[in-house]
Amino acid sequence: MPSFDSPLDLHNKAIMAYLDLGCYYIVLSSIEEGTITKSLELRLNEIEGFGRNFSFFLSKANMRPQESLDKLVSYYQNQINDRFESKAKVVTLGNSADEVLRCLKSIDVNKVFIKLYRGWLLDICSDIITGISLQINASKKDAEAIRVAIKKWKAALKNPTIKRSLTLMT
Protein backbone atom coordinates (compact mmCIF):
# COMPACT_ATOMS: atom_id res chain seq x y z
CA MET A 1 0.00 0.00 0.00
CA PRO A 2 1.33 3.48 -0.72
CA SER A 3 2.40 5.67 2.17
CA PHE A 4 0.41 8.53 3.67
CA ASP A 5 0.99 11.90 2.03
CA SER A 6 2.48 10.44 -1.09
CA PRO A 7 3.51 13.01 -3.68
CA LEU A 8 1.40 11.04 -6.16
CA ASP A 9 -2.26 11.98 -6.03
CA LEU A 10 -3.32 8.47 -7.11
CA HIS A 11 -1.56 7.01 -4.05
CA ASN A 12 -3.43 9.37 -1.72
CA LYS A 13 -6.75 8.48 -3.37
CA ALA A 14 -5.95 4.77 -3.01
CA ILE A 15 -5.19 5.18 0.69
CA MET A 16 -8.43 7.03 1.35
CA ALA A 17 -10.39 4.41 -0.60
CA TYR A 18 -8.87 1.56 1.40
CA LEU A 19 -8.66 3.21 4.81
CA ASP A 20 -12.06 2.03 6.00
CA LEU A 21 -11.75 -1.36 4.29
CA GLY A 22 -8.80 -2.64 6.31
CA CYS A 23 -9.33 -4.44 9.58
CA TYR A 24 -5.93 -3.77 11.20
CA TYR A 25 -3.09 -1.44 10.32
CA ILE A 26 0.65 -1.64 10.66
CA VAL A 27 1.95 1.91 10.67
CA LEU A 28 5.54 2.56 9.74
CA SER A 29 7.21 5.89 10.44
CA SER A 30 10.84 6.81 9.94
CA ILE A 31 12.80 7.58 13.08
CA GLU A 32 14.16 10.54 11.14
CA GLU A 33 10.77 12.27 11.49
CA GLY A 34 11.41 12.66 15.22
CA THR A 35 7.69 12.90 16.02
CA ILE A 36 4.27 11.83 14.86
CA THR A 37 3.54 14.40 12.19
CA LYS A 38 0.20 16.20 12.06
CA SER A 39 -0.73 14.44 8.82
CA LEU A 40 0.08 11.01 10.32
CA GLU A 41 -1.86 11.91 13.46
CA LEU A 42 -4.84 12.81 11.26
CA ARG A 43 -4.63 9.44 9.46
CA LEU A 44 -4.32 7.52 12.73
CA ASN A 45 -7.38 9.33 14.06
CA GLU A 46 -9.22 8.34 10.87
CA ILE A 47 -8.18 4.72 11.39
CA GLU A 48 -9.53 4.84 14.93
CA GLY A 49 -12.63 6.64 13.67
CA PHE A 50 -13.33 3.57 11.55
CA GLY A 51 -13.05 1.46 14.70
CA ARG A 52 -9.73 -0.12 13.73
CA ASN A 53 -6.52 -0.69 15.67
CA PHE A 54 -2.93 -0.34 14.59
CA SER A 55 0.64 -1.30 15.47
CA PHE A 56 3.33 1.35 15.29
CA PHE A 57 6.86 0.80 13.98
CA LEU A 58 9.82 3.14 13.77
CA SER A 59 12.07 2.33 10.84
CA LYS A 60 15.80 3.03 10.45
CA ALA A 61 16.38 2.36 14.15
CA ASN A 62 19.82 0.99 13.33
CA MET A 63 20.88 4.54 12.36
CA ARG A 64 20.70 5.86 15.95
CA PRO A 65 22.73 5.07 19.07
CA GLN A 66 20.77 3.00 21.64
CA GLU A 67 20.47 5.84 24.20
CA SER A 68 19.04 8.23 21.61
CA LEU A 69 16.81 5.47 20.27
CA ASP A 70 15.39 4.72 23.74
CA LYS A 71 14.48 8.39 24.25
CA LEU A 72 12.79 8.59 20.85
CA VAL A 73 10.81 5.41 21.45
CA SER A 74 9.66 6.78 24.81
CA TYR A 75 8.69 10.08 23.16
CA TYR A 76 6.70 8.33 20.41
CA GLN A 77 5.06 6.04 22.98
CA ASN A 78 3.93 9.05 25.03
CA GLN A 79 2.48 10.65 21.91
CA ILE A 80 0.49 7.53 21.10
CA ASN A 81 -0.72 7.12 24.68
CA ASP A 82 -1.79 10.77 24.88
CA ARG A 83 -3.44 11.12 21.47
CA PHE A 84 -5.05 7.78 20.63
CA GLU A 85 -7.39 5.20 22.11
CA SER A 86 -5.21 2.44 20.71
CA LYS A 87 -2.33 1.93 23.07
CA ALA A 88 -0.10 0.51 20.36
CA LYS A 89 3.40 -0.32 21.49
CA VAL A 90 6.13 1.48 19.58
CA VAL A 91 8.47 -1.09 18.05
CA THR A 92 11.75 -0.29 16.34
CA LEU A 93 12.90 -1.75 13.04
CA GLY A 94 16.45 -1.89 11.84
CA ASN A 95 17.53 -4.12 9.00
CA SER A 96 15.26 -7.02 9.92
CA ALA A 97 11.57 -7.61 9.46
CA ASP A 98 11.38 -10.06 12.39
CA GLU A 99 9.48 -7.53 14.50
CA VAL A 100 6.84 -7.16 11.80
CA LEU A 101 6.40 -10.94 11.69
CA ARG A 102 6.11 -11.04 15.50
CA CYS A 103 3.53 -8.27 15.29
CA LEU A 104 1.48 -10.14 12.70
CA LYS A 105 1.55 -13.27 14.83
CA SER A 106 0.50 -11.32 17.93
CA ILE A 107 -2.66 -9.85 16.40
CA ASP A 108 -5.68 -11.38 18.12
CA VAL A 109 -7.91 -12.04 15.12
CA ASN A 110 -10.89 -12.80 17.38
CA LYS A 111 -10.67 -9.34 18.94
CA VAL A 112 -10.31 -7.75 15.52
CA PHE A 113 -13.35 -9.67 14.27
CA ILE A 114 -15.42 -8.75 17.32
CA LYS A 115 -14.44 -5.08 17.07
CA LEU A 116 -15.36 -4.98 13.38
CA TYR A 117 -18.64 -6.88 13.46
CA ARG A 118 -20.04 -6.91 17.00
CA GLY A 119 -22.21 -3.80 16.63
CA TRP A 120 -23.48 -4.88 13.25
CA LEU A 121 -24.30 -8.39 14.48
CA LEU A 122 -26.03 -7.04 17.59
CA ASP A 123 -28.18 -4.79 15.39
CA ILE A 124 -29.16 -7.73 13.18
CA CYS A 125 -29.96 -9.90 16.21
CA SER A 126 -32.05 -7.12 17.70
CA ASP A 127 -33.99 -6.74 14.45
CA ILE A 128 -34.58 -10.50 14.26
CA ILE A 129 -35.73 -10.67 17.90
CA THR A 130 -38.08 -7.73 17.34
CA GLY A 131 -39.52 -9.40 14.22
CA ILE A 132 -40.05 -12.70 16.02
CA SER A 133 -41.70 -10.92 18.96
CA LEU A 134 -44.07 -9.13 16.59
CA GLN A 135 -44.97 -12.44 14.92
CA ILE A 136 -45.60 -14.11 18.29
CA ASN A 137 -47.78 -11.23 19.46
CA ALA A 138 -49.72 -11.25 16.18
CA SER A 139 -50.21 -15.01 16.45
CA LYS A 140 -51.45 -14.65 20.03
CA LYS A 141 -53.96 -12.01 18.91
CA ASP A 142 -55.11 -14.19 16.00
CA ALA A 143 -55.48 -17.20 18.30
CA GLU A 144 -57.44 -15.13 20.79
CA ALA A 145 -59.72 -13.83 18.03
CA ILE A 146 -60.37 -17.42 16.91
CA ARG A 147 -61.15 -18.48 20.50
CA VAL A 148 -63.60 -15.59 20.87
CA ALA A 149 -65.28 -16.48 17.55
CA ILE A 150 -65.61 -20.15 18.61
CA LYS A 151 -67.15 -19.09 21.93
CA LYS A 152 -69.65 -16.90 20.07
CA TRP A 153 -70.55 -19.75 17.71
CA LYS A 154 -70.98 -22.17 20.60
CA ALA A 155 -73.14 -19.64 22.46
CA ALA A 156 -75.14 -19.02 19.30
CA LEU A 157 -75.67 -22.74 18.80
CA LYS A 158 -77.22 -22.94 22.27
CA ASN A 159 -79.75 -20.28 21.26
CA PRO A 160 -82.94 -22.16 20.22
CA THR A 161 -83.83 -19.66 17.48
CA ILE A 162 -80.47 -20.02 15.74
CA LYS A 163 -80.50 -23.79 16.26
CA ARG A 164 -83.89 -24.07 14.50
CA SER A 165 -82.67 -21.83 11.61
CA LEU A 166 -79.65 -24.05 11.08
CA THR A 167 -81.85 -27.15 11.10
CA LEU A 168 -84.18 -25.67 8.47
CA MET A 169 -81.17 -24.85 6.22
CA THR A 170 -80.04 -28.43 6.07
C-alpha positions as CSV (number, residue, x, y, z in Angstrom):
1,M,0.0,0.0,0.0
2,P,1.3,3.5,-0.7
3,S,2.4,5.7,2.2
4,F,0.4,8.5,3.7
5,D,1.0,11.9,2.0
6,S,2.5,10.4,-1.1
7,P,3.5,13.0,-3.7
8,L,1.4,11.0,-6.2
9,D,-2.3,12.0,-6.0
10,L,-3.3,8.5,-7.1
11,H,-1.6,7.0,-4.1
12,N,-3.4,9.4,-1.7
13,K,-6.8,8.5,-3.4
14,A,-5.9,4.8,-3.0
15,I,-5.2,5.2,0.7
16,M,-8.4,7.0,1.3
17,A,-10.4,4.4,-0.6
18,Y,-8.9,1.6,1.4
19,L,-8.7,3.2,4.8
20,D,-12.1,2.0,6.0
21,L,-11.8,-1.4,4.3
22,G,-8.8,-2.6,6.3
23,C,-9.3,-4.4,9.6
24,Y,-5.9,-3.8,11.2
25,Y,-3.1,-1.4,10.3
26,I,0.7,-1.6,10.7
27,V,2.0,1.9,10.7
28,L,5.5,2.6,9.7
29,S,7.2,5.9,10.4
30,S,10.8,6.8,9.9
31,I,12.8,7.6,13.1
32,E,14.2,10.5,11.1
33,E,10.8,12.3,11.5
34,G,11.4,12.7,15.2
35,T,7.7,12.9,16.0
36,I,4.3,11.8,14.9
37,T,3.5,14.4,12.2
38,K,0.2,16.2,12.1
39,S,-0.7,14.4,8.8
40,L,0.1,11.0,10.3
41,E,-1.9,11.9,13.5
42,L,-4.8,12.8,11.3
43,R,-4.6,9.4,9.5
44,L,-4.3,7.5,12.7
45,N,-7.4,9.3,14.1
46,E,-9.2,8.3,10.9
47,I,-8.2,4.7,11.4
48,E,-9.5,4.8,14.9
49,G,-12.6,6.6,13.7
50,F,-13.3,3.6,11.5
51,G,-13.1,1.5,14.7
52,R,-9.7,-0.1,13.7
53,N,-6.5,-0.7,15.7
54,F,-2.9,-0.3,14.6
55,S,0.6,-1.3,15.5
56,F,3.3,1.4,15.3
57,F,6.9,0.8,14.0
58,L,9.8,3.1,13.8
59,S,12.1,2.3,10.8
60,K,15.8,3.0,10.4
61,A,16.4,2.4,14.2
62,N,19.8,1.0,13.3
63,M,20.9,4.5,12.4
64,R,20.7,5.9,16.0
65,P,22.7,5.1,19.1
66,Q,20.8,3.0,21.6
67,E,20.5,5.8,24.2
68,S,19.0,8.2,21.6
69,L,16.8,5.5,20.3
70,D,15.4,4.7,23.7
71,K,14.5,8.4,24.2
72,L,12.8,8.6,20.9
73,V,10.8,5.4,21.4
74,S,9.7,6.8,24.8
75,Y,8.7,10.1,23.2
76,Y,6.7,8.3,20.4
77,Q,5.1,6.0,23.0
78,N,3.9,9.0,25.0
79,Q,2.5,10.7,21.9
80,I,0.5,7.5,21.1
81,N,-0.7,7.1,24.7
82,D,-1.8,10.8,24.9
83,R,-3.4,11.1,21.5
84,F,-5.1,7.8,20.6
85,E,-7.4,5.2,22.1
86,S,-5.2,2.4,20.7
87,K,-2.3,1.9,23.1
88,A,-0.1,0.5,20.4
89,K,3.4,-0.3,21.5
90,V,6.1,1.5,19.6
91,V,8.5,-1.1,18.0
92,T,11.7,-0.3,16.3
93,L,12.9,-1.8,13.0
94,G,16.5,-1.9,11.8
95,N,17.5,-4.1,9.0
96,S,15.3,-7.0,9.9
97,A,11.6,-7.6,9.5
98,D,11.4,-10.1,12.4
99,E,9.5,-7.5,14.5
100,V,6.8,-7.2,11.8
101,L,6.4,-10.9,11.7
102,R,6.1,-11.0,15.5
103,C,3.5,-8.3,15.3
104,L,1.5,-10.1,12.7
105,K,1.6,-13.3,14.8
106,S,0.5,-11.3,17.9
107,I,-2.7,-9.9,16.4
108,D,-5.7,-11.4,18.1
109,V,-7.9,-12.0,15.1
110,N,-10.9,-12.8,17.4
111,K,-10.7,-9.3,18.9
112,V,-10.3,-7.7,15.5
113,F,-13.4,-9.7,14.3
114,I,-15.4,-8.7,17.3
115,K,-14.4,-5.1,17.1
116,L,-15.4,-5.0,13.4
117,Y,-18.6,-6.9,13.5
118,R,-20.0,-6.9,17.0
119,G,-22.2,-3.8,16.6
120,W,-23.5,-4.9,13.2
121,L,-24.3,-8.4,14.5
122,L,-26.0,-7.0,17.6
123,D,-28.2,-4.8,15.4
124,I,-29.2,-7.7,13.2
125,C,-30.0,-9.9,16.2
126,S,-32.0,-7.1,17.7
127,D,-34.0,-6.7,14.4
128,I,-34.6,-10.5,14.3
129,I,-35.7,-10.7,17.9
130,T,-38.1,-7.7,17.3
131,G,-39.5,-9.4,14.2
132,I,-40.1,-12.7,16.0
133,S,-41.7,-10.9,19.0
134,L,-44.1,-9.1,16.6
135,Q,-45.0,-12.4,14.9
136,I,-45.6,-14.1,18.3
137,N,-47.8,-11.2,19.5
138,A,-49.7,-11.2,16.2
139,S,-50.2,-15.0,16.5
140,K,-51.4,-14.6,20.0
141,K,-54.0,-12.0,18.9
142,D,-55.1,-14.2,16.0
143,A,-55.5,-17.2,18.3
144,E,-57.4,-15.1,20.8
145,A,-59.7,-13.8,18.0
146,I,-60.4,-17.4,16.9
147,R,-61.1,-18.5,20.5
148,V,-63.6,-15.6,20.9
149,A,-65.3,-16.5,17.6
150,I,-65.6,-20.2,18.6
151,K,-67.2,-19.1,21.9
152,K,-69.6,-16.9,20.1
153,W,-70.6,-19.7,17.7
154,K,-71.0,-22.2,20.6
155,A,-73.1,-19.6,22.5
156,A,-75.1,-19.0,19.3
157,L,-75.7,-22.7,18.8
158,K,-77.2,-22.9,22.3
159,N,-79.7,-20.3,21.3
160,P,-82.9,-22.2,20.2
161,T,-83.8,-19.7,17.5
162,I,-80.5,-20.0,15.7
163,K,-80.5,-23.8,16.3
164,R,-83.9,-24.1,14.5
165,S,-82.7,-21.8,11.6
166,L,-79.6,-24.1,11.1
167,T,-81.8,-27.1,11.1
168,L,-84.2,-25.7,8.5
169,M,-81.2,-24.8,6.2
170,T,-80.0,-28.4,6.1
